[in-house]
Amino acid sequence: PGFPPLLKDAKYVAISGFLFLRFFAPAVLTPKLFNLRDQHADPQTSRTLLLLAKAVQSIGNMGLQLGHGKEQWMEPLHPFILSSIGRVKDFLDRLIDVDSENDAIENQSLTPFHPSATIKEGYLQKRKAEGLHLVSRFTFKKRYFWLSNESLSYSRSPDWQVRTSIPVQRICAVERVDENAFQQSHMMQITTRDNGGQLSTMYIQCKNVNELNQWLSALRKATISNECMLPFCHPGAFRGNRWTCCLQTDRMGNPAEVQHYI
């Protein structure tokens, strides 16, 4: 009691100012650097993004600089900015709120977790690694994928009755694939190990970099507890009796110089 409003909001401004200045506003201003776009925006779009970033940053600053004679073009946005401050405070309160051990156990009992629940789904282009020599874009087949914490499944369409299912516990690598491996972008690889210890790789193409990052993130979270994860993998493909990334002829050899650590 007795503190001016500025000091009362200091705990929020200190955190939100940093988050918005270093993460949220830059992502709006230069989305390519945050893998939200494939290319930099044109000058007209960049100008629009700059104005949006300034508005976003004003929300992160809790509107402290509004009405001080600066950025008069933002005056029509003042009601929206001021109405958003409360939601930012609620977000920060939830962000730093840590339940006690008993509360956490109670919450888990009220909201049971279902491992079979779908984490992510959608159409992707797939290709298995067996027999890879000269690979064209026509060798990739469009399939509908489902990911849960139990399995990665796919079929011809969402309504198709027959599904191919891969237990998540058998996934031992999830990594990007260099664009020059197939002369195609937005590629990733999923390596699995069967009961006999044999490794097999499935190559996946996403429609854009944003979708690629979402699938990589979801797969890595689902496999975070797997004990069979490989320490590294080739970022290229084995074609023409050699790896496209390091030119090694040993298909099972470790990557030389160029390697992706998991």
C-alpha positions in Angstrom: 0.0 0.0 0.0 1.2 3.5 -0.7 3.4 2.6 -3.6 2.8 4.5 -6.9 1.4 2.4 -9.8 4.8 2.4 -11.6 6.5 0.5 -8.7 3.6 -1.9 -8.3 4.0 -3.0 -11.9 7.8 -3.1 -11.7 7.9 -6.8 -11.3 5.8 -7.2 -14.5 7.7 -4.6 -16.5 11.1 -6.2 -15.7 10.0 -9.6 -17.1 7.6 -8.6 -19.9 10.0 -5.9 -21.1 12.7 -8.4 -21.6 10.5 -11.1 -23.1 8.9 -8.8 -25.6 12.1 -6.9 -26.4 14.3 -10.0 -27.0 11.7 -12.6 -28.3 8.2 -11.5 -29.2 8.9 -8.2 -31.0 11.9 -9.5 -32.9 9.9 -12.5 -34.1 7.3 -10.1 -35.5 9.9 -7.8 -37.0 12.1 -10.5 -38.6 10.2 -13.7 -38.8 12.8 -15.5 -41.0 15.3 -15.4 -38.2 12.9 -17.3 -36.0 12.1 -19.8 -38.7 8.6 -18.5 -39.2 9.1 -17.6 -42.8 11.3 -19.0 -45.6 12.4 -15.6 -46.9 12.8 -12.1 -45.6 9.8 -9.9 -46.2 9.6 -7.3 -48.9 10.1 -3.6 -48.0 6.4 -2.8 -47.8 5.7 -5.8 -45.6 8.8 -5.1 -43.5 7.4 -1.6 -42.8 4.1 -3.1 -41.6 6.0 -5.6 -39.4 8.0 -2.8 -37.9 4.8 -1.0 -36.9 3.3 -4.2 -35.5 6.5 -4.9 -33.5 6.4 -1.4 -31.9 2.8 -2.0 -30.9 3.7 -5.4 -29.4 6.6 -3.9 -27.5 4.3 -1.2 -26.1 2.2 -4.0 -24.6 5.3 -5.5 -23.2 6.2 -2.2 -21.6 2.8 -2.1 -19.9 1.8 1.0 -21.9 4.1 3.2 -19.8 5.2 5.4 -22.7 1.7 5.9 -24.1 0.4 9.5 -24.4 3.8 11.1 -24.0 3.8 12.7 -27.4 5.7 9.9 -29.1 4.4 7.6 -31.8 1.2 9.6 -32.3 0.2 7.1 -35.1 -0.4 4.6 -32.3 -3.1 6.6 -30.6 -5.9 4.6 -32.2 -4.3 1.4 -30.7 -4.1 2.8 -27.2 -7.4 1.1 -26.1 -6.3 -2.2 -27.4 -2.8 -1.9 -25.9 -4.2 -0.9 -22.5 -6.8 -3.7 -22.5 -4.0 -6.3 -23.3 -1.9 -5.4 -20.3 -4.1 -7.4 -17.9 -3.8 -10.5 -20.1 0.0 -10.1 -20.1 0.0 -9.9 -16.3 -2.1 -13.0 -16.1 0.2 -14.8 -18.5 3.3 -13.8 -16.4 1.5 -14.9 -13.2 0.8 -18.3 -14.7 4.4 -18.5 -16.1 6.1 -18.2 -12.8 3.5 -20.0 -10.7 4.9 -23.2 -9.3 2.6 -25.6 -7.5 3.6 -27.4 -4.4 4.2 -31.2 -4.6 0.8 -31.9 -3.1 -0.9 -29.5 -5.4 0.8 -31.1 -8.4 -0.3 -34.6 -7.4 -3.8 -33.3 -6.9 -3.9 -31.6 -10.2 -2.6 -34.8 -11.9 -5.4 -36.8 -10.4 -8.0 -34.3 -11.6 -6.6 -34.2 -15.1 -5.3 -37.6 -16.0 -2.8 -37.8 -18.9 -3.6 -40.1 -21.8 -0.5 -41.3 -23.6 -2.6 -42.3 -26.6 -3.9 -38.8 -27.1 -2.8 -37.3 -30.4 -0.1 -34.7 -30.0 0.1 -33.6 -33.6 -1.3 -34.8 -36.9 -1.4 -33.8 -40.6 -0.3 -34.7 -44.1 3.4 -35.2 -44.8 5.5 -36.6 -47.7 7.4 -39.8 -46.7 10.1 -42.0 -48.2 11.9 -45.0 -46.7 15.7 -45.2 -47.0 15.9 -48.7 -48.4 17.3 -48.8 -51.9 18.0 -45.1 -52.2 20.0 -44.4 -55.3 18.6 -41.7 -57.6 15.7 -40.3 -55.7 13.2 -38.1 -57.4 10.3 -36.2 -55.9 7.9 -38.8 -57.2 9.3 -41.4 -54.8 7.8 -39.5 -51.9 4.3 -40.6 -51.0 1.7 -38.4 -49.3 0.5 -39.8 -46.1 -1.5 -38.7 -43.1 0.5 -38.9 -39.8 -0.6 -39.1 -36.2 1.8 -38.6 -33.3 1.1 -39.6 -29.7 3.4 -40.4 -26.8 2.9 -44.1 -27.6 3.2 -44.3 -31.4 3.8 -42.6 -34.7 1.2 -43.8 -37.2 0.4 -43.0 -40.8 -2.1 -44.0 -43.5 -3.2 -42.8 -46.9 -5.8 -40.5 -45.5 -7.4 -39.5 -42.1 -10.3 -41.9 -42.8 -8.2 -44.8 -44.1 -8.8 -47.9 -41.9 -5.4 -49.5 -42.2 -2.6 -47.7 -40.4 1.2 -48.3 -40.1 2.3 -47.8 -36.5 5.7 -47.2 -35.1 6.1 -47.4 -31.3 7.7 -44.2 -30.0 10.1 -46.3 -27.9 11.7 -47.6 -31.1 12.6 -44.1 -32.4 16.3 -43.5 -31.8 16.9 -40.3 -33.9 14.9 -37.3 -35.1 16.9 -34.8 -37.1 16.8 -32.3 -40.0 18.1 -33.4 -43.4 20.3 -31.1 -45.5 18.6 -29.7 -48.5 21.2 -31.0 -50.9 20.5 -34.6 -49.9 17.4 -34.8 -52.1 17.5 -31.3 -53.6 14.4 -30.6 -51.6 13.7 -28.4 -48.6 12.0 -28.8 -45.2 13.2 -32.4 -44.8 13.7 -34.4 -41.6 14.6 -38.0 -40.8 13.2 -40.5 -38.3 15.5 -43.5 -37.5 14.0 -46.5 -35.7 15.4 -49.7 -34.3 13.5 -53.0 -34.7 13.5 -55.9 -32.2 16.6 -57.4 -33.9 18.6 -54.2 -33.5 18.4 -53.2 -37.2 18.2 -49.5 -37.9 16.0 -48.1 -40.6 15.4 -44.5 -41.6 12.3 -42.8 -42.9 12.6 -39.4 -44.7 9.8 -36.9 -44.2 9.2 -33.7 -46.2 7.1 -30.9 -44.6 5.3 -28.2 -46.6 7.2 -25.3 -45.0 9.8 -24.5 -42.4 7.3 -23.7 -39.7 5.6 -27.1 -40.0 9.1 -28.8 -40.0 10.0 -27.1 -36.7 6.6 -28.1 -35.2 7.0 -31.7 -36.1 10.7 -31.8 -34.9 9.7 -30.3 -31.6 6.7 -32.6 -31.1 8.8 -35.7 -32.0 11.7 -34.8 -29.7 9.4 -34.1 -26.8 7.7 -37.5 -27.3 11.1 -39.3 -27.4 12.8 -37.4 -24.7 12.8 -40.4 -22.4 14.0 -42.9 -24.9 17.2 -44.7 -23.8 18.1 -45.9 -27.4 18.6 -42.4 -28.8 21.7 -42.2 -31.1 24.4 -39.6 -30.1 24.6 -38.3 -33.7 23.4 -39.0 -37.2 24.2 -38.1 -40.8 22.4 -34.9 -42.0 22.5 -36.2 -45.6 21.3 -39.4 -47.4 23.1 -42.5 -48.5 23.0 -42.3 -52.3 25.3 -43.6 -55.0 27.1 -45.7 -52.4 28.2 -42.7 -50.3 26.7 -40.2 -47.9 25.8 -36.9 -49.5 27.0 -35.0 -46.4 30.5 -36.3 -45.7 31.1 -38.6 -48.8 31.8 -41.6 -46.6 31.2 -45.0 -48.3 30.5 -46.8 -45.1 26.8 -46.7 -44.6 26.9 -47.5 -40.9 29.9 -45.3 -40.2 29.9 -42.2 -38.0 29.6 -38.8 -39.8 33.0 -37.2 -40.4 33.3 -33.5 -39.9 29.7 -32.8 -40.9 27.4 -34.3 -38.3 24.2 -33.5 -36.4 24.3 -34.2 -32.7 21.1 -35.2 -31.2 
